């Protein structure tokens, strides 16, 4: 195999075109085999095989620097930069990351994980190079979808007027440039607003559409042809108008053409934009036909493309099903997604209520701002966004929603640990962020039923709400379902010696821990906090009167979340003789690995929590006193029985 002989870019440069084409197919086979076992981002990586090879053939990395936007498409890059033999550890704990990591290799120039950041970073590196008087190339690879992110457009605007030597490679894998680049609509606006154009366009569509049998198909064909013409002309106009030298489009799967045009880019001065056309999932039919399904996939069968395991409804699906049911009764409910309809459970809503569904692309800030406008006019927007992506919209949540106390329901999907995607995707900060914002109500359900109840409650509340839930499936279906009341917690189990306070998915863990403690002779109260904000101070005060130990269990950061609220209640109410143990993620960014492995490493698994509680000094003292008391009672009982026996004998 050619791949056996290629470990670094210098090995790649020794190959002829025919050998490189063979290598491309071998790389695809290796990626398919690996991801079928580890899970990961498949379609995007299969689409950039030739492009990655061409970049490493033409440029001298790591002296020349590549910044990968999002970074989930770097498996080929890792194979070609000394990490081929470790690819089977991809996204596994202590193994290769699924994204670029500067700590992993000198060939990784910058850590990335979220969309639309690469052009800003590349321009910063280019300016630093120029200030230091160095001479190397800066290349960024960004997808067409990422151009809907405002940060990318801001960076393009700055880079175009900068005269800096920077090469932006636009990986267009869906031919959707004219749709995704917001500035393009400005170029066409004058033409589209002319009355004659609008009237004749509508009249033409109507006439053609009325032709029996073939009319609608003809309209679609004409629209596709128009889009194709725009595709050839508009991108060049747009990018050159803002200062870039536009090259392309070029076939992203033709190595010779790619290398030729990259060599031209290498010799040019100033900002260059190279437009490359690729196909997601290239070389693997299931991924080509279903690129969204294979964007990020779990383990699958190579022969059929079928996922291994799964099939159960998850938290996102449970939310989506309930939202569809609520929307049937409430015509004011609208849903917004930032390019993640399937991932956040909104696919069915989009089908049933297309007029009330808005996909804004990769633009979380805009999604929240849009929701604010809808809410101001009396509608009820529901906006599910992955927790780590919602971080981008912090200002909009504060400025556009909570200052005005607008009734929108924000949903932090994938809250807590998401596992294999690592630091950039862990949803650990939403409670801490949200807890600082006035007027925002924050809640987390213990199971699907409580999620349904919370969603219904949030829609009716007419205030800003954040509901958070994890990736995956519920652990326990609880019988106890207390009606949701603002700021009120729920008692699931009564005890005296230990008080377990948990929220969200960790309530199920707390309940199991209480059962384990029970087996060891320790009575534990289990409180489902439900709300971080407002927090149920009164219930907690009451339950801490007799407990010697209170343990908080949460899938967020130790600062700003549940532990902080419980500690505040203890301090504010001067509660003494109670020891607080905080089970949460500490002040660090959590790396990739399976969720269960990460929890063990951070002492958040059942066994670790039980051991820590059992080792607590106050609990040991209390148990000792309890044991002494029990022995004393037994002695008194024995004495009493003996006295009764003597009396009976005397009689």
N, C-alpha and C positions, 0 to 999 in steps of 0.2 A: 504493500500500500504506500502511496505517496505520502499520506499523512504520517506514517511512521518516521519519515525523514525530516519532517518539518516541526520544529519546536519554537523557533523565534523568527521574526520578520526577515532576518538575513538569509535564513534557509528558504523562505518563500521567494525571495528575489532571484535565487539561482534557477528557478524552474522556468521552463518555456510555457507558452500559452496552452498547449495541449495538456501538459502536466498540471497546470493550474486548474483547468476545467475538470480534470479527474479529481483533484484535491477538493474542489468545491462540492462535488457530490459526496465525497467521503466525509467531509465536515458535516454535511446535512444528515447523513446516516448516523454519525456519532451524536449529534444533537438530539435527533429523534429518539435514539436508543436511551440516551441519558435522561431526557425529560420524561420519557415514559415510565421511568423508575423513580425519579425524584420529584416530579412535578416541576412547573416553572413556566416561563414565557416562551412559547414555542413559535407561534406564527411570525412574530416580529423578528426573531433570530433567523428563521429560515429565509426571510425576505432580504436580509442584509449580508448574505454570505459573500457574494461577488463584490459588493461595495466595500466591505471590510477588508477583503483581500487586496483590492485595488489600492485602498488608502495605505495599507502597510507595504505594498509594492513600490509606491511612488514616494512616500514620505519616510523620513528617518526618525522613527520613534525609538526611545522616549525623548530624544532631543526635541523633535517636533512634537507638539502636544495635541491630543484629540480629546475633546469634551463631548461626551455622549448625552444628549438630552434624554431625560428620564433614566436611561442607563439599563433598562431591562433587555436591550437588544445587544448586549456585549458578550454573549457566549462565544461567538466566533472570534472576537477580539481576544478573549481569554485563552482560547485554544492556540492562537498564533503568538501568544506572548508568554510562553513558558509554563502554562497551567493546564495543558492538555491532559496530563496523567492524573490530575486531581479533579477532573470534571465530574466524576461520579460522586464527589462530596458536595456538589452544588446545592446550596441552600440548606445543607445539613449543619447541625451544631458543630462549631469549630472547623467547618469546611469552607469551600469557596462561597463568597457572597453572590447573590443573584444580580448584583449591581456593581458598578465600579467602586473600588475601595483603594485609596492611596496607601493604606497600611498593608495592602495585599500585594501590590506590585508597583514598580516605578513606571510601568506603562500606563497605569491609571492616573490621569492627571488631576482629576477632581471627583470627589464623591457626589453622585447624583442619585435621585430616586423619585423626585417629583417633576412634573412637566414644565416646559417653557423657560427654563433657567439658563440653558447652555450659552445662548448668545451673549447674555450679560457677563457671564463668567469668562467666556472667550475674549470679549473686548477688554475686560479687566486684565487678563493675562497679556494681551497684545500691548496694552499701554504700559504695563510693568516691564515688558521686554524692551520697549522703545526707550523708556526712562533709563534702564540699565545698560543700554547700548548693545544688546544681544542680537543675534541673528538666527532666528528659527521660525518655523511656521506654526500658526495656531489654526486648528481645524475644528469646527463643531458640526455634529450630525444631529439634525432636528427633524422630527416628523411633521407632516402637513397638519395633523390634528393639533399639535402643540402650538401652532400659530394662532389658535383661537384664544390662547392664554395672553392676557394683557401684558405680562412681563416680557414676552417674546416681542411683541409689537413695540414696546417702549425701547427695548434693546436694539431692534432693527432701526428705529428712528435715530438713535444715538450713533450706532455703528456706521450708518450710511453717510452721515455728515462728518465722520471722524477722520477720514483718509487713512485709517489704520490698516495695515496688512492683516486681513482676517478672511478666512474662507468658511463660508456657511454652506454646508451641504444640506439641501432640502430633500429629505427622503419622502417622496410623495408616493404612498402605497395605496391610495384610493382615488387618485385623480380628482381630489376635492379641493384643490387650491382656491378656486374662485369662491367656494362656499366658506372655507375656513379662514381665509385672510380677510379680516374685517375691512381694511382700507380699500379693497377692490370694489366694494359696493359704492364707494365714493366716486370712483372713476366712472362708473356707469350711471350715476344718479341723474345727471342732466338728461341723458337720452331717455331714461325710463320714465321721467316725470313729464316729458312732452306729451301733450294731450293726443296728438295724432298717433304717436307710437303706441300709447296705451290702448286707444280705441281700436286701431287697426290690428294690433296684436290679439286683443280679446275677440274681435270679430272673426279674424282668421282661424283662431282656435275653435270657435263655435261652429263655423262652417265645416271645417275639416272633421271635427268631432262628431257631426251629425251624419257623416257618410256611413251607411249601414255596414256592419260587421268589422270594417277595417279602420273606421274613423279614429277611435281612441288610440289604437296602435300607431297610426300615422302621426298623431299629435306627439306621442312619446318619442317616436323616432326623430321628429323635427327638433324637439327639445334637446335630445341627446346630441344631435348634430350641432346645435347652437352652443351647447356647453363645450363641445370639442373645439370649436373655433375660438371661443373665449379662452380655453385652456392654453392654446398656442400663443395668443396675443396678450392677454391681460396680465399674466404674471410678469412678463418682461417689462411692460409699461409700468407696473406698480413698483417693482424693485429698482428699476433704473431711475424712476422719478424720485425715490428717496435716497439715491446716492450709490447703489450697488451696481457693479458690472454683472449683468445676468448672463449665464451660460447654460445651455440646455434647451429643452429637456433631453436627457440621454437615457438609453435603456440601462437600467440598473442591474441587469443580469448578463450583460455583455462585457466581459472582462477587458477585452482589447479597447473598446470604445471608452470604457471607464478610465482605464489607465491613460489613454491619450488625452482625454479632457482634463484629468487631474494634473497631468504634466503642464498643460496650458495654464491651469489655475495657479500652479506653483510658481510660474514665471511672472504672473501679473502683479501689479502694484495696486494698493488700495483694497477696499472691501469687495469681495467676490461672492456671488450667490450662484451655486451650482444646483440645478434642478435635476434630480434623479428620479426616474420612475421605476418602482419595484412592485412586487406582488407579495402580499402577506401569505405566509405558509408555503412559499415556493418549494416545490419538490415533494410535498406530502399532501396527497389529494384531500384527506379529511380536513386538514388545516386550510388548504386553499378554498375549499367549499364553505367552511365555517370558521373564518379567521377570528371572529369575536369569541367563539367557544374556546379556541386554542390560543387566545391572547395570553391568558394565565390559566393553566390547567393543572389538575391533580394528576396522579398516575393514570395511565391509560394503556389499552392494548394496541400495539403498533398495527396489527393486521386490520383491525376494525375501527380504531379510533375511539372505542367506547371507554368511558371512565371506569376505573376500578374502585368499587365501593361507592359511598354516597347514596343518592336517591331520596333521602329524607328531606322533608321541608326544613328550611333553616330559618334563622331569625329574620333575614331580609324577606324571605317568602311569606312568613307569617305576617309581617308588617304590610306587605303589598296586598295580600288577600283581604286583610281588615280594611285597608284604605279603599279598596274597590267597593267593599260593602258599604262603607260610610258615604262614599261619593254618590252611590245610588240614591241615598236619602237626602244628602246635602249637596245641592247644586252649586254651592259656593266654594267647595273644595277644589283646589287645583294642585297639581304636582309639578315639581321642577327637578331636573337632574343635570348634573355637570358631566355629560358624556358617559354616564354609568347606569343607564336604565335597567339593564339586566342584572348587574351586580348589586343594585340596591332594591330589587324587587318590584320595579315599576313597569315591567314589560306588559303585564295584563292591563294595568291602568291606562297605559299608552294606547292599547288596542281599543279598549272600551270607551275611553273619553279623550280622543285625540285633540279635541278643541280645548280641553282643560289640562293638557300636558305640554310641557316646554323643555326641550333639550337644548341647553345653551352652549354645549361644547365644554372644553376644558377651561372653565371660567367660573371658579367658585365665588369670587368676589361679586361678579355680575349676578350670579344665581341668587345670592342673598339680597343684593340691591333690588333686583327684579321682584323678589318676594315682598320686599318692603312696599314697592309701588302697588302691587296687587292687593296687599293687606290694607293700605291706606284707602283704597277704593271699595273696601267691604268684602273682599274675597278672603278665603282661608288657605294660604299656601302651605303645603307640606314639602319640605326640602331635605331628602335623605342624601347625605354626603359622607364618604368615608372619613372617620375621625381625623386621620392624619392630614387629609386634604382640606378639611374644614379649618385647619389652622390658618390657611391663607386668607380666610374671610373674617378674621378676628375684628378688624376695624369696622367692617360693614355690620357685624353683629352688634357692636357697641354703638356706632354712630347712626346707622340707618334703621336699626330695629329697636334696640333697648332704650335709647334715650326717649323715643316716642312711644315706647311700650306697645309696639304693633303686634297684632295677633298672628304670628307665624309659628309653625311647628317645625323646628330643625331637628333632624335625626342624625346622630353620630353613629353611623354603621361602622362595623369593624372596630368598635371601641375595645380597649385593652390590648392584649397581645394577639397579633395576627400570625406570628410565627416566622415562616421561612423567608419573608421579604425583608426582614431586618429593621434597622434603626429608623429608616425614612418612612416606614409604613406602620410601625407600632402605634396604636391609638391610646397613648397613656396620658395625654395632657389635657383632654377635653374638660374633665371635671375641675382641674386646677385653673384652667383658663376661664371657664364659665363662672366659677365660684366668685370671681372678682367683679363680675358685671352686675350692676344694679338692674332690677326689673326682670332678670332672667330666672326662670324656674327650671331646675334640673332634676330629672328623675331617671331611674333605671329599673326595668322589670326583672323579676326573678324567673319568669317562665313566659311561654307564648301567651297564655291566657291573660296574665297581668299586662303584657305588652298591648294586647288588644284593648284592655280596659283603660290603660294609660293613653293610648292614641285617641280613643273616643273622648276621654276626659280633656286631653290637650286641645282637641278641635273645638270643644265647647267652652274652654276657659277664657278665650279671647285675650290672651296675654302671650308674651314671648316664652316659648318652651323649648327646652333641649331634652330629647329622649336619647339615651345611649344604650346600645346593646352590642354583644360581641359577634365575632365571626363563628360560624358553625351552628350547632343545634343545642336545644335545651337539655339540661342534665336530669332534671326532675320535673314531673308534672304535679304541682302541689294541689292538694285538695282545698287548702285554706286560700280563699280569695276575698279578702276584705275589700269593700268598695274603695275606690281611689278618692281620697280627700286631700286637698292641697296641704302639703307640709306634714302629713301624718304618716308615721311609720306603722309597722305591723308586727305583732308578736306571733311567732310560729311555734315556740316551745317555751314553757316556763321552767326556770331552775333557780338555784340560790347561790351557788358558789362561783360560777363563771358566767359572764355575760358576753355573748358573741354578737357583734354588730357587723352586718355585712350588707352589701348592695349589689344589685345586678346579678350576673352569673355566679358571683361568689356566695350568694345566699344558699344555693344548693350545696356548696362546699361546707359552709358553716353548719348546715343541718346534719350532714354526714359526720362532721367532726363531733357535734353534740352527741350523736348516737355512739361514737367510739368512746367519748369521755364517760358516757353513761355506763358502758361496760366496765369501766375502771372505777366505778363508784362515785363519779363526779357529776353533779347536776348542773346543767347549763341552760341558760336562757338564750334563745335565738331571736334576734330582732332583724327584720327586713327593713332597712332604713327607708328604702323606696325613693326618698327625696334627699338630695344633697343641699338643695336650696329651694324653698325654705326647709330648714332642718327641724326635726321634732325634738326640741330640747326637753319638753316636759316629760315625755315618755322615758327618755334616757335617764333623766334625773331620778325618776321613780324607781327604775330598775337597778340603778347603781347603789341604792341605799344598803343593800345586803351583800352585794358581790364583792369578792376580794380581788378579782381579776376581770378586766374588760379587755377584749381583743377585737380590734377592727380588722376586717378582711375585705380587701378591694383589689380590683384589677386596674389600678391607676397609680399615680405617683404618691409617695408618702406625704408630700407637702401639697396643701391646697384642696385635698379631697376629704374622704370620710374620716380619716385619722385626725385631720386638723379640726374638723367639726366636733368630734367627740372630745378631743383634748380641750377645746374652747369651753365646752359645757362643764367639764370637770373643773377647770380653772375658775370660770365665771361664778360657779356655784360653790366654790371652796369645798369640793367633795374630797374627803381625806380617806386614808386607809384603803385605797383602791389602786391597783397597779395596772397601767395601760400598756398593752403590747400592740404594736402596729405591724400588721402584715400587708405590705404594699411594695411597690418597686421604688428603690432608693433613687438618689440624685445621680442618675446615669442614663445613657442611651442604651437600650437593650438590643443586643445583636440577634442575628437570625438563628433559627433552629425550630424544631417542633415545639408547639405550645407547651406540651407536657414536660419536655426536657427543660425548657426555659423556666417553668414554674418550680421544678425541682432545684435548679441551680440558684434560684432566688428565694428558696425556702417558703414557697407558697403552695406546695402540695399538702395533701391531708396529713401524711406522716410527719412532715417537718413541723406543721402547725401544732399538731397534738403534742409532739415532743417538747416544743418550746413552752407550751402552756403548762405541761406537767412539771417542767423544770422551774417554773416560776416560784420564787421564794415565798411570797405571800400565800400562794395556794398551798405550798407544802406545810407552812405554819398552820394554816386553817385546817388542813386535812389531819395534821398531827393533833391539834386541839380537838377536832371532831372525833378522832380515834380514842383520845384520852377520855373524852366525855362519854363515848360509847362504852369504853371499858368500865368507867365509873358506874355507869347506869347498870351494866351487867353485874358488877360487884354488889351494888345496892339491891338488885333483884335477887341475887343469890342469898344475901343476908336476910332479906325479907322472907324468902322461901324457907330458909333454915329456921327462922323464928316461928313461922307458921307450923313447920314440922314438929318443933319442940313443944309448942302449945298443944298440938294434937296428941303427942305422945304423953304429955302430962295428964291430959284429960283421960 
